[in-house]
């Protein structure tokens, strides 16, 4: 796909038409590309568990996260409702010495490791499958494609494409863990189809129908080493707008990155905001994950040379939500 930086409107319209999946799974569909992840694909993914070693791919949910208030997104606020002090002082009113602790958390659903639901982005007032946005998402939530519909299905073959390692340079030592990070891509680096294919070849893996693809850029490793800075919303490496055809043609079920916004920032047009989102969510029906922590998994994959694994990453069953926190687990 060629790219005219002066014409985001035209490029988005062209890609939306070329890579639309509207009607592909019927007019009532609420799963989008998750339809590619079927029972056979899950059996294939389950067969990849050989060593039994597991990795959480989630960042922590706490006040030390990356959010700075943009779009009213804040870091999680964790509050204790009952504590050991309450129990020790006998303030809980329970018999025979039993005590307990309870807590509550308040947070935007997309403040840390998360999935973008199909109701998250619209294209000229149209939601996934051509529905009218105002009839899909209201003040009561996503009435049609709420993320709860996806909860049983996000489990199958995961594939890591460590573009930071294969294409990037440098790395360093994380000040939080003291561990060496792999290669990194600079902010503003647009990952093309060629980069994705080059990385897959270097890793000895194929990418195809029903896969959950994880793309590591090294941006999170850099944020942990140097401080959050503008990690949430600022410049970052990410997928080029020109990868829309690859995302459609491979028939992957989902894709996730270690960046805030999945696509390259600044975006590749003179005046645009997240144009690839506008194509792949409402038109293609692609499930997108952001702010995933891929570093420990990447280090293990580099060590044993195996870049495919069982992956389960179910969103929470939050009725009507257009996004959800997730703790993805990769098992090798």
DOTIGU-407067 format. One record per residue: z, y, x of N, C-alpha, C, O in turn; residue number from 1. Coordinates in steps of 0.1 Angstrom, whole numbers. Layout:
N
    n.Z    n.Y    n.X   ca.Z   ca.Y   ca.X    c.Z    c.Y    c.X    o.Z    o.Y    o.X    i
      Z      Y      X      Z      Y      X      Z      Y      X      Z      Y      X  NUM
...
***
This chain:
332
    n.Z    n.Y    n.X   ca.Z   ca.Y   ca.X    c.Z    c.Y    c.X    o.Z    o.Y    o.X    i
      0    -12      8      0      0      0      0     12      9      9     14     18    1
    -10     21      6    -10     34     13      1     44      7      5     41     -4    2
      4     54     14     15     63      9     11     77     11      9     82     23    3
      9     85      1      6     99      1     20    106     -1     25    107    -12    4
     25    112     10     38    118      9     39    130      0     50    134     -4    5
     28    135     -4     28    147    -12     28    143    -27     28    152    -36    6
     26    131    -30     24    127    -44     33    115    -49     29    104    -51    7
     47    117    -49     55    107    -54     53    102    -68     53     90    -71    8
     49    112    -77     47    108    -91     35     98    -92     36     88    -99    9
     24    101    -85     13     92    -85     16     79    -79     12     68    -84   10
     23     79    -68     26     66    -61     35     57    -70     33     45    -70   11
     45     63    -76     54     56    -85     47     50    -96     49     38   -100   12
     38     58   -103     30     53   -114     21     42   -110     20     32   -118   13
     15     43    -99      6     32    -94     13     19    -92      9      9    -96   14
     24     20    -85     32      9    -81     39      2    -94     39    -10    -95   15
     43     11   -103     49      6   -115     40     -2   -123     43    -13   -129   16
     27      2   -124     17     -5   -131     13    -18   -124     11    -28   -130   17
     11    -17   -111      7    -29   -103     17    -40   -103     14    -52   -102   18
     30    -36   -102     41    -46   -100     50    -48   -112     61    -52   -110   19
     45    -44   -124     54    -46   -136     55    -60   -140     46    -68   -139   20
     67    -64   -144     70    -77   -150     73    -76   -165     78    -85   -170   21
     70    -65   -171     73    -63   -185     66    -74   -193     54    -77   -191   22
     73    -81   -201     68    -91   -210     66   -105   -203     63   -115   -210   23
     69   -106   -190     66   -118   -183     75   -129   -188     71   -141   -189   24
     87   -126   -192     97   -136   -197    100   -134   -212    111   -138   -217   25
     91   -127   -219     93   -124   -233    100   -111   -236    106   -105   -227   26
     98   -106   -248    103    -92   -251    118    -91   -251    123    -80   -251   27
    125   -102   -253    139   -102   -254    146   -104   -240    159   -105   -240   28
    139   -105   -229    145   -108   -216    155    -98   -212    154    -86   -213   29
    166   -103   -206    177    -95   -201    180    -98   -186    190    -93   -181   30
    173   -107   -180    176   -112   -166    166   -107   -156    169   -108   -144   31
    154   -103   -160    144    -99   -150    141   -110   -139    139   -121   -143   32
    141   -106   -127    137   -116   -116    147   -127   -114    144   -137   -107   33
    159   -126   -120    168   -138   -120    162   -150   -127    167   -161   -124   34
    152   -148   -135    145   -159   -141    138   -168   -130    136   -180   -133   35
    136   -163   -118    130   -171   -108    140   -181   -102    136   -191    -96   36
    153   -178   -104    163   -186    -98    167   -197   -108    176   -195   -116   37
    161   -208   -107    163   -219   -116    171   -230   -111    177   -229   -100   38
    173   -241   -119    182   -252   -115    177   -258   -102    185   -262    -93   39
    164   -260   -100    159   -266    -88    162   -258    -76    165   -263    -65   40
    161   -244    -77    164   -236    -66    179   -236    -63    183   -235    -51   41
    188   -238    -73    202   -239    -70    205   -252    -62    213   -253    -53   42
    198   -263    -66    200   -276    -59    195   -274    -44    202   -279    -35   43
    184   -267    -42    180   -265    -29    190   -257    -21    192   -260     -9   44
    196   -247    -27    206   -239    -20    218   -247    -17    224   -245     -6   45
    223   -255    -27    235   -263    -25    233   -272    -13    243   -276     -6   46
    221   -277    -11    219   -287      0    220   -281     13    220   -288     24   47
    221   -268     14    222   -261     27    236   -260     32    238   -256     44   48
    245   -265     24    259   -265     29    261   -277     38    261   -288     33   49
    263   -275     51    264   -286     61    277   -285     68    284   -295     70   50
    281   -273     73    293   -271     81    305   -268     72    316   -271     76   51
    303   -262     61    314   -259     52    320   -245     55    330   -242     50   52
    315   -238     65    320   -225     69    316   -214     59    304   -215     54   53
    325   -205     55    321   -196     45    324   -181     49    332   -179     58   54
    317   -172     43    318   -158     47    318   -149     35    310   -151     26   55
    328   -140     34    328   -130     24    318   -119     28    319   -115     40   56
    310   -115     20    300   -104     23    304    -91     16    295    -82     15   57
    316    -90     13    321    -77      6    329    -68     16    336    -73     24   58
    327    -55     14    336    -46     20    349    -46     12    350    -52      1   59
    359    -40     18    372    -39     11    371    -29      0    364    -19      1   60
    379    -31    -11    380    -21    -21    393    -14    -20    403    -18    -25   61
    393     -2    -13    405      5    -11    402     20     -9    390     24     -9   62
    412     28     -6    410     42     -5    403     46      8    400     58     10   63
    402     37     17    395     40     30    380     37     30    374     35     40   64
    375     37     18    360     34     16    352     46     19    356     57     23   65
    339     45     17    329     55     21    327     67     11    321     77     15   66
    332     65     -1    328     75    -11    335     89     -9    346     90     -4   67
    327     99    -12    331    113    -10    330    122    -23    332    134    -22   68
    328    115    -34    328    123    -47    314    126    -52    313    131    -63   69
    303    123    -44    290    126    -49    287    117    -62    290    105    -62   70
    281    124    -72    279    117    -85    292    112    -91    292    102    -98   71
    303    119    -87    316    115    -93    321    101    -89    329     95    -95   72
    315     96    -78    320     83    -73    331     85    -63    330     93    -53   73
    342     78    -65    354     79    -57    357     65    -51    352     55    -56   74
    365     65    -41    370     52    -37    380     46    -47    386     54    -54   75
    383     33    -46    392     27    -56    407     33    -54    411     36    -43   76
    413     34    -65    427     39    -65    436     27    -70    435     23    -82   77
    444     22    -61    452     10    -64    467     14    -67    473     21    -58   78
    472     10    -78    485     14    -82    494      2    -86    489     -6    -94   79
    506      1    -81    515     -9    -85    522     -6    -99    527      5   -100   80
    522    -16   -108    529    -14   -120    543    -20   -120    553    -15   -126   81
    545    -31   -112    558    -37   -110    558    -41    -95    548    -45    -90   82
    569    -40    -89    570    -43    -74    582    -52    -71    590    -55    -80   83
    584    -56    -59    595    -63    -54    608    -55    -55    619    -61    -58   84
    607    -42    -54    619    -34    -56    624    -34    -70    636    -36    -72   85
    615    -34    -80    619    -35    -94    626    -48    -96    636    -49   -103   86
    620    -59    -90    626    -72    -92    640    -73    -86    650    -78    -92   87
    641    -68    -73    654    -68    -66    665    -60    -73    677    -63    -73   88
    661    -49    -80    671    -41    -87    674    -46   -101    682    -40   -108   89
    667    -56   -105    670    -62   -118    664    -53   -130    669    -54   -141   90
    654    -46   -127    648    -36   -137    638    -43   -146    633    -36   -155   91
    634    -55   -143    623    -61   -151    628    -69   -164    619    -71   -172   92
    640    -72   -165    645    -78   -177    642    -92   -179    643    -97   -190   93
    639    -99   -168    636   -113   -169    648   -122   -167    657   -118   -160   94
    649   -134   -173    661   -143   -171    660   -150   -158    650   -151   -152   95
    671   -157   -155    673   -166   -144    667   -162   -131    662   -171   -123   96
    667   -149   -128    663   -144   -115    648   -143   -112    645   -140   -100   97
    640   -146   -121    626   -146   -119    621   -131   -118    626   -123   -126   98
    612   -128   -109    607   -114   -109    592   -115   -105    587   -126   -103   99
    585   -104   -106    571   -104   -103    565    -91   -100    572    -81   -100  100
    553    -90    -96    546    -78    -93    533    -78   -101    526    -88   -103  101
    529    -66   -105    516    -64   -112    510    -51   -107    517    -42   -102  102
    497    -50   -108    490    -38   -103    478    -35   -111    473    -43   -119  103
    472    -23   -109    460    -19   -116    451    -12   -106    456     -6    -96  104
    438    -12   -109    429     -5   -100    420      3   -109    415     -1   -119  105
    417     16   -104    407     24   -111    396     28   -101    399     32    -90  106
    384     25   -105    373     28    -96    359     28   -103    358     22   -113  107
    350     36    -98    336     34   -102    331     20    -99    335     15    -89  108
    323     15   -107    318      1   -105    309      0    -93    306    -11    -89  109
    303     11    -89    294     11    -77    299     18    -65    291     25    -58  110
    312     18    -63    318     25    -52    318     17    -39    321     23    -28  111
    316      4    -40    316     -4    -28    306    -15    -30    297    -13    -37  112
    308    -27    -24    299    -38    -25    296    -41    -40    305    -44    -47  113
    283    -41    -44    280    -41    -58    266    -46    -61    257    -46    -52  114
    263    -49    -73    250    -51    -78    246    -39    -87    254    -33    -95  115
    233    -35    -86    227    -25    -96    222    -34   -108    214    -42   -106  116
    227    -31   -120    222    -38   -131    209    -33   -136    204    -23   -131  117
    203    -40   -146    189    -35   -150    190    -23   -158    179    -17   -161  118
    201    -18   -163    203     -6   -170    206      6   -162    209     17   -167  119
    206      4   -149    210     14   -139    200     25   -137    203     37   -135  120
    187     22   -137    176     32   -134    166     31   -145    162     20   -150  121
    160     43   -149    149     44   -159    137     50   -152    137     56   -142  122
    125     47   -158    113     53   -154    106     60   -165    101     54   -175  123
    107     74   -165    101     82   -175    107     78   -189     99     76   -199  124
    120     76   -190    126     73   -202    125     58   -207    129     55   -218  125
    120     50   -198    119     36   -201    128     27   -193    129     29   -180  126
    135     18   -199    144      9   -192    136     -4   -190    124     -6   -194  127
    143    -14   -184    136    -27   -181    129    -33   -193    135    -32   -205  128
    118    -38   -191    109    -45   -201    103    -35   -211     98    -39   -222  129
    103    -22   -208     96    -12   -216    104     -7   -227     99      0   -236  130
    117    -10   -227    126     -5   -238    129     10   -236    129     15   -225  131
    131     17   -247    135     31   -247    149     32   -241    159     26   -246  132
    151     40   -231    163     42   -224    175     45   -233    186     40   -231  133
    172     55   -242    183     59   -251    187     49   -261    198     50   -267  134
    180     38   -263    184     28   -271    190     16   -264    196      7   -270  135
    189     17   -251    195      6   -242    209     10   -237    218      3   -239  136
    210     22   -231    223     26   -226    227     38   -233    221     49   -233  137
    239     37   -240    245     48   -247    259     50   -242    263     44   -232  138
    266     59   -248    280     61   -244    289     49   -246    300     48   -241  139
    284     39   -253    291     26   -255    287     16   -244    292      5   -243  140
    278     20   -235    274     11   -224    260      6   -226    253     11   -234  141
    256     -3   -217    243    -10   -218    244    -20   -230    250    -31   -228  142
    237    -17   -241    238    -25   -253    229    -37   -252    230    -46   -261  143
    220    -37   -243    209    -47   -242    210    -56   -230    211    -68   -230  144
    210    -49   -218    209    -56   -205    222    -55   -197    221    -54   -185  145
    233    -54   -204    246    -53   -197    247    -64   -186    242    -75   -188  146
    254    -60   -176    254    -69   -164    261    -82   -167    260    -92   -159  147
    269    -83   -178    275    -95   -181    266   -107   -184    269   -118   -182  148
    253   -104   -188    243   -114   -190    240   -122   -177    235   -133   -178  149
    241   -115   -166    237   -121   -153    248   -130   -147    245   -137   -138  150
    260   -129   -152    271   -135   -145    270   -150   -142    274   -154   -131  151
    264   -158   -151    263   -172   -148    252   -176   -138    252   -188   -133  152
    244   -167   -134    231   -171   -128    230   -168   -113    221   -173   -106  153
    238   -159   -107    235   -154    -94    242   -163    -84    252   -160    -78  154
    235   -175    -82    240   -184    -72    228   -193    -68    221   -199    -77  155
    225   -194    -55    214   -202    -51    212   -201    -36    221   -199    -28  156
    199   -201    -32    196   -201    -17    196   -186    -13    188   -178    -18  157
    204   -184     -3    204   -170      3    197   -171     17    197   -181     24  158
    190   -160     20    183   -159     32    186   -145     39    185   -135     32  159
    191   -146     51    194   -133     58    182   -129     67    177   -137     75  160
    177   -117     65    167   -111     74    174   -100     82    177    -89     77  161
    178   -103     94    185    -94    103    175    -85    110    172    -87    122  162
    170    -75    103    160    -66    108    166    -58    119    159    -54    129  163
    178    -55    118    185    -47    129    185    -54    142    183    -48    152  164
    186    -68    141    186    -76    154    172    -77    159    170    -76    171  165
    163    -80    151    149    -83    155    141    -71    159    134    -71    169  166
    143    -60    151    135    -48    153    143    -37    160    137    -29    167  167
    156    -37    157    164    -26    162    168    -27    176    164    -36    183  168
    177    -18    180    182    -18    194    197    -15    193    202    -11    183  169
    203    -16    205    217    -12    207    227    -21    200    227    -33    201  170
    236    -14    192    248    -21    187    260    -14    194    259     -3    199  171
    271    -21    194    283    -16    200    295    -23    195    294    -34    190  172
    306    -18    198    319    -24    194    325    -17    183    327     -5    183  173
    329    -24    172    335    -19    160    349    -15    163    357    -23    169  174
    353     -2    160    367      2    163    377     -5    154    389     -5    156  175
    372    -10    142    381    -16    133    384    -31    136    395    -36    135  176
    374    -38    141    375    -52    144    375    -55    159    380    -66    163  177
    369    -46    167    368    -49    181    357    -58    185    355    -62    196  178
    349    -62    174    338    -72    177    325    -65    180    323    -54    175  179
    317    -72    187    304    -66    190    295    -68    178    294    -78    172  180
    288    -57    175    278    -58    164    264    -60    170    262    -58    182  181
    255    -65    161    242    -68    165    233    -55    166    239    -44    166  182
    220    -57    167    212    -45    168    212    -37    156    217    -41    145  183
    208    -24    157    208    -15    146    195     -7    145    188     -5    155  184
    192     -3    133    181      6    131    186     20    129    196     22    124  185
    178     30    134    182     44    132    181     49    118    173     43    110  186
    188     59    114    187     65    101    172     70     99    166     75    109  187
    167     68     87    154     72     84    143     62     88    131     64     86  188
    147     50     93    138     40     97    133     32     84    141     27     77  189
    120     33     82    115     26     70    111     12     73    102     10     81  190
    117      2     67    114    -12     69    102    -16     61    102    -15     49  191
     92    -20     68     79    -23     61     78    -38     58     87    -46     63  192
     68    -42     51     65    -56     49     63    -64     62     68    -75     64  193
     57    -57     72     55    -63     85     68    -66     92     70    -76     98  194
     77    -56     91     90    -59     97     98    -70     90    104    -78     97  195
     97    -72     77    103    -83     70     97    -96     74    104   -106     77  196
     84    -96     75     77   -109     79     80   -112     93     82   -124     97  197
     80   -102    102     83   -104    116     97   -110    118     99   -119    126  198
    106   -105    110    120   -110    111    122   -124    106    128   -132    112  199
    115   -127     94    115   -140     89    110   -150     99    115   -161    101  200
     99   -147    105     93   -156    115    102   -158    127    103   -169    132  201
    108   -147    132    118   -148    143    130   -157    140    135   -164    148  202
    134   -157    127    145   -165    123    141   -179    119    150   -188    117  203
    128   -182    118    124   -195    114    126   -198     99    129   -210     96  204
    126   -188     91    128   -190     76    116   -185     69    108   -177     73  205
    115   -190     57    105   -185     47    112   -178     36    124   -181     33  206
    105   -169     29    111   -162     17    102   -165      6     90   -163      7  207
    107   -169     -6     99   -172    -17    106   -172    -30    117   -166    -31  208
    100   -178    -40    105   -177    -54    120   -181    -55    124   -192    -50  209
    127   -173    -62    141   -176    -65    151   -173    -54    163   -175    -56  210
    147   -169    -42    156   -166    -31    164   -153    -34    159   -144    -40  211
    176   -153    -28    184   -141    -28    183   -136    -13    189   -142     -4  212
    177   -125    -11    174   -120      3    184   -110      7    186   -100     -1  213
    189   -111     19    199   -101     24    193    -95     36    188   -102     46  214
    192    -82     36    186    -74     47    197    -66     55    203    -57     49  215
    199    -70     67    208    -63     76    201    -53     84    192    -56     91  216
    206    -40     83    200    -29     91    209    -25    103    205    -19    112  217
    222    -28    102    232    -24    112    239    -11    108    247     -6    115  218
    235     -5     96    241      8     92    255      7     90    263     16     93  219
    260     -4     84    274     -5     81    282     -7     94    293     -1     95  220
    277    -14    103    283    -16    116    285     -3    123    295      0    129  221
    275      6    122    276     19    128    286     28    122    293     35    128  222
    287     27    108    297     35    101    311     31    105    320     39    106  223
    313     18    107    326     13    111    330     17    125    341     19    128  224
    320     18    133    322     22    147    324     37    148    333     42    156  225
    316     45    141    316     59    143    323     67    132    324     80    133  226
    327     61    121    332     68    110    323     68     98    310     67    101  227
    328     69     86    319     68     74    308     79     74    297     76     71  228
    312     92     78    302    102     78    295    103     65    301    104     54  229
    281    103     65    273    103     53    268     90     49    257     89     43  230
    276     79     52    271     66     48    268     65     33    258     59     29  231
    277     71     25    275     71     10    265     82      6    270     93      3  232
    252     80      7    243     89      1    235     96     12    225    103      8  233
    238     96     24    231    103     35    220     95     41    216     85     35  234
    215    100     52    203     93     59    207     79     63    219     76     66  235
    197     70     62    200     56     65    186     49     67    176     53     61  236
    186     38     74    175     29     74    174     22     60    184     21     53  237
    163     17     57    161     10     44    147      6     42    138      9     50  238
    145     -1     30    132     -6     27    122      6     24    125     15     18  239
    110      5     30     99     14     27     95     13     13     95      2      7  240
     90     24      7     84     23     -6     72     13     -7     69      7    -17  241
     66     12      5     54      3      6     58    -12      5     49    -20      4  242
     71    -16      4     74    -30      3     74    -34    -12     77    -46    -14  243
     71    -25    -21     72    -29    -35     63    -41    -38     66    -50    -45  244
     51    -42    -31     42    -53    -33     48    -66    -28     46    -77    -34  245
     55    -65    -16     62    -77    -11     73    -82    -20     74    -94    -22  246
     81    -73    -25     92    -76    -34     87    -83    -46     93    -92    -52  247
     75    -79    -51     69    -85    -63     62    -98    -60     64   -108    -67  248
     55    -98    -49     47   -110    -46     55   -122    -42     51   -133    -44  249
     66   -120    -35     74   -131    -30     82   -138    -42     86   -149    -41  250
     83   -130    -53     90   -136    -65    105   -139    -61    110   -149    -66  251
    111   -131    -53    125   -133    -50    133   -129    -62    129   -122    -71  252
    145   -135    -63    154   -133    -75    162   -120    -73    165   -113    -83  253
    166   -117    -61    174   -105    -58    173   -101    -43    169   -109    -35  254
    178    -89    -40    178    -85    -26    190    -75    -25    193    -68    -34  255
    197    -76    -13    208    -68    -10    208    -63      4    202    -70     13  256
    213    -51      7    213    -46     20    228    -41     24    237    -41     15  257
    229    -38     36    242    -32     41    243    -17     41    251    -11     47  258
    234    -11     33    233      3     31    237      8     17    238      0      8  259
    239     21     16    243     26      3    232     26     -7    235     24    -19  260
    219     28     -2    209     30    -12    197     20    -12    187     23    -19  261
    198      9     -4    188     -1     -4    174      4      3    169     -3     11  262
    169     16     -1    157     21      4    159     31     15    170     37     15  263
    149     34     23    151     43     34    155     57     29    149     62     19  264
    164     64     36    167     77     33    168     85     46    173     81     56  265
    162     98     46    155    104     35    143     96     30    137     88     38  266
    140     97     17    129     90     11    116     94     18    115    105     24  267
    105     87     16     93     89     23     83     99     17     72    101     22  268
     88    106      6     80    116      0     86    130      2     98    131      5  269
     78    140      1     83    154      4     93    158     -6    103    165     -3  270
     92    153    -19    102    157    -29    104    145    -38     97    142    -48  271
    114    137    -35    117    125    -42    131    121    -41    139    125    -32  272
    136    112    -51    149    106    -50    148     92    -54    146     89    -66  273
    150     83    -45    150     68    -47    138     63    -55    140     57    -65  274
    126     66    -50    114     62    -58    113     47    -59    107     42    -69  275
    117     39    -49    116     25    -49    125     19    -60    121      9    -67  276
    136     25    -62    145     21    -73    137     22    -86    138     13    -95  277
    130     33    -88    123     36   -100    112     26   -103    109     24   -115  278
    107     20    -93     97      9    -95    103     -4    -98    100    -11   -107  279
    113     -8    -89    117    -22    -89    127    -25   -100    128    -37   -104  280
    135    -16   -104    146    -19   -114    140    -19   -128    140    -29   -135  281
    135     -8   -133    130     -8   -147    117    -14   -149    114    -19   -160  282
    108    -15   -139     95    -21   -140     94    -35   -136     88    -44   -142  283
    100    -38   -124     99    -52   -119    111    -60   -124    109    -73   -124  284
    122    -54   -127    133    -62   -132    141    -68   -120    147    -79   -122  285
    140    -62   -108    147    -68    -96    161    -64    -95    165    -53    -97  286
    169    -74    -92    184    -72    -90    186    -68    -76    182    -74    -66  287
    193    -56    -74    195    -50    -61    210    -49    -58    218    -45    -67  288
    214    -53    -46    227    -52    -41    228    -42    -30    219    -41    -22  289
    239    -35    -30    241    -24    -19    255    -25    -13    264    -30    -20  290
    256    -20     -1    268    -19      6    275    -33      9    287    -34      9  291
    266    -43     11    271    -56     15    275    -56     30    268    -50     38  292
    285    -64     33    289    -65     47    283    -78     52    288    -89     49  293
    273    -77     60    265    -88     65    268    -91     80    261   -100     85  294
    277    -84     86    278    -85    101    284    -99    106    278   -105    115  295
    294   -104     99    300   -116    104    290   -128    101    289   -137    109  296
    284   -128     90    273   -138     87    262   -137     97    257   -147    102  297
    258   -125    100    247   -123    110    251   -129    123    242   -135    130  298
    263   -126    128    267   -131    141    267   -146    141    263   -152    151  299
    271   -153    130    271   -167    129    257   -173    129    253   -183    135  300
    248   -166    121    234   -170    121    227   -169    135    219   -178    138  301
    230   -158    142    225   -157    155    230   -168    164    223   -172    174  302
    242   -172    162    248   -182    171    243   -196    168    240   -203    178  303
    241   -200    156    236   -213    153    221   -214    149    215   -225    148  304
    215   -202    148    200   -202    145    196   -206    131    184   -208    128  305
    206   -206    122    203   -210    108    205   -197     99    216   -192     98  306
    194   -193     93    195   -181     85    193   -183     70    190   -174     63  307
    196   -195     66    196   -198     51    209   -205     48    215   -212     57  308
    213   -204     35    227   -208     32    228   -208     17    220   -202      9  309
    239   -214     12    243   -213     -2    249   -199     -4    258   -195      4  310
    245   -193    -15    251   -179    -18    255   -178    -32    246   -181    -41  311
    267   -174    -35    271   -172    -49    276   -157    -49    284   -153    -41  312
    272   -150    -59    275   -136    -60    275   -131    -74    267   -122    -78  313
    283   -137    -82    283   -133    -96    290   -120    -99    300   -116    -93  314
    283   -111   -107    290    -99   -111    301   -102   -121    302   -112   -127  315
    310    -92   -122    321    -94   -132    315    -92   -146    305    -86   -148  316
    321    -99   -155    316    -99   -169    322    -86   -176    330    -87   -185  317
    317    -75   -171    321    -62   -177    311    -58   -188    300    -54   -185  318
    315    -60   -200    306    -58   -211    299    -44   -211    306    -34   -211  319
    286    -44   -211    278    -32   -212    277    -24   -199    272    -13   -199  320
    281    -30   -187    281    -23   -175    267    -22   -169    259    -32   -171  321
    264    -12   -162    251    -11   -155    252    -14   -140    242    -12   -133  322
    263    -18   -136    266    -22   -122    279    -30   -122    287    -29   -131  323
    281    -37   -111    294    -44   -110    298    -46    -95    289    -49    -87  324
    311    -45    -92    316    -50    -79    314    -65    -78    313    -72    -88  325
    313    -69    -65    310    -83    -63    316    -87    -50    316    -79    -40  326
    321    -99    -49    325   -105    -36    316   -117    -33    319   -128    -36  327
    305   -114    -27    295   -125    -24    301   -135    -14    307   -130     -4  328
    298   -148    -16    303   -158     -6    291   -166     -1    284   -172     -9  329
    289   -165     12    278   -174     18    285   -186     24    295   -184     31  330
    279   -197     22    285   -210     28    273   -217     35    262   -219     30  331
    277   -221     48    267   -227     56    271   -241     60    264   -248     67  332
***
